Amino acid sequence: MQSQILIKKDIPTMTTANTSGLVPIYDSMVAEHGDVPTETREAAEEIQREVAEVLDWNRFRPGD
């Protein structure tokens, strides 16, 4: 069995347009569990910034 890699473009985003019927459910879940998608996204963005800084080889080029 082959595992599938989920690509970011395949993940639907929550917008006002596509959540009109789900807002009360989403709001109650956020109230109960916190805004997990937002917290996860923010953590991932922070990790990406940190990795970009660590892997920035430009600082090792002479004359820069």
C-alpha positions, 0 to 999 in steps of 0.5 A: 500500500502506497502512502499519500503525501498531502500537499498544502493545495489539497487542504481546504481553507475556512472562509466566511463563504464556505463556512456559513452553515458550519460557523456555530459548530466551528465556534463551539469547537474553538471555544472548547479546544482553542483555535487549533488550525490557527495555532498549528499554522502559526507554529508551522510558519514560525518553524519555517522562519527558523529553518530558513534562518538556520539554512541561510548559507549567505552569511558564510559567503566571503564579502557579503 
